[in-house]
Amino acid sequence: MEFAPVAKDDELQEGHPLRRMVGAEAVALFRVDGQVHCISDTCTHAYASLSEGKVEGRILTCPLHGGQFDITTGRPVHLPVVEAVAVHPVRVENGQILIGYESGEDEDYD
């Protein structure tokens, strides 16, 4: 797994998501109770941008049909969402937010 810097730590405010790209994937960054979380930016129900949704505590409401996700786990908490959204590992180092991603290479392959 590799980590890529995507934002400055002070850019991300509680209740105000940020949309960033990690490789070809759009991700959404959130600060919940002081902790940084990262999920896929694409709703599993109807492909809306989750970074445009409403945040209340750890619950994110999709802007398209009102489905809800737990930001910290990616799990759905309210219909019409039934499939979890991908969660990405996060590190905060030297004032930078770094997101973990798979490089796509098989490191065990010779």
N, C-alpha and C positions, 0 to 999 in steps of 0.2 A: 504494500500500500504506500502511496505517495501522498504528500500534503502540499497543497498549493495555497499561497496567500490570496485572499479574495477581498479583504477590506481592512481598514484600520479599526481597531477596537473601539475608539471613541466615535466612530461613524454610526454604530448600532445602538439605538436607544430603545428602551423598554416600550413595547406596544407599537413600534414602527419597523416593520420588516424591511429587509433589503433584498433585492433580486440581484444575483450574480451568476456568472458562467464559470463552470469548472469543466474545462475541455469543451465538449459539445453539449453538456447538460446544464440547464438552468436550475439553480438552487435558490431557496429562500432562507435567509438568516433571521433569527429571532433572538431577543434577549428576554428570558423568563426568570424572574427572581434573581437577577444578576448573572445568570449563566447563559452562555451562547449555545444555541441549537441550530442545526441545519437539516432541512428536509428538501426533497425534490420540490421544485416550484410548480409542478403540474399535478392538478387534481386527478385522482384515479377514477373519478366518476365521469367527468365531462371535459377534462383537459383544460380547465381554466387556470390562470396564473394565481397561485396561492398567495404570493407576496402582495397581491391586491386585496386580500381578504381582511376581515375584521378580527383583531386580536383582543381577547379578554382573558387575562391571566395566562394559563397554558392552553387555552382553547382557541383554535383558529376556525373561523367560519368562511367557507369558500364563497367568493363573490357571485358565482353564477347561480347555483341552486340551493345554497344555504347548508350544505353538508358540513359537518364539523370533524376536525382532527385534533388529537392531543399532540401539540408541538413537540413535547419531550419524547414521545414514543413513536409517533407517526400513525398510531392506531385511530381508526374511525370511532367517533363517539355519538354521531347523529346522522340519520338517513338524510339524503339518499346515498351517502358514502358507505360502502361495505368493505372496501379493500384499503389496506394501510398504504401510506405513502412512504417512499424510501427515506431512511434517516442516514445522515452522513456523520462520521466522526469529526470532532472539532478540537482544535488546539488554539490557545491564545498565547503567543510568544512575542516578546519585545514590541508590544503594542499592535501586533498584527493578528488577524483572525485567519487561521489556516484550515482548509477543509480537506479531509481524506477522500481519496478516490483510488480506484483500481486502474493501474496503468494499461491494462489490456494485454500485457505480455505475460506468458507463462514462465515464471522465473525458474521452475524446475526442469524446463525443457532444454536439452543440449543440442 
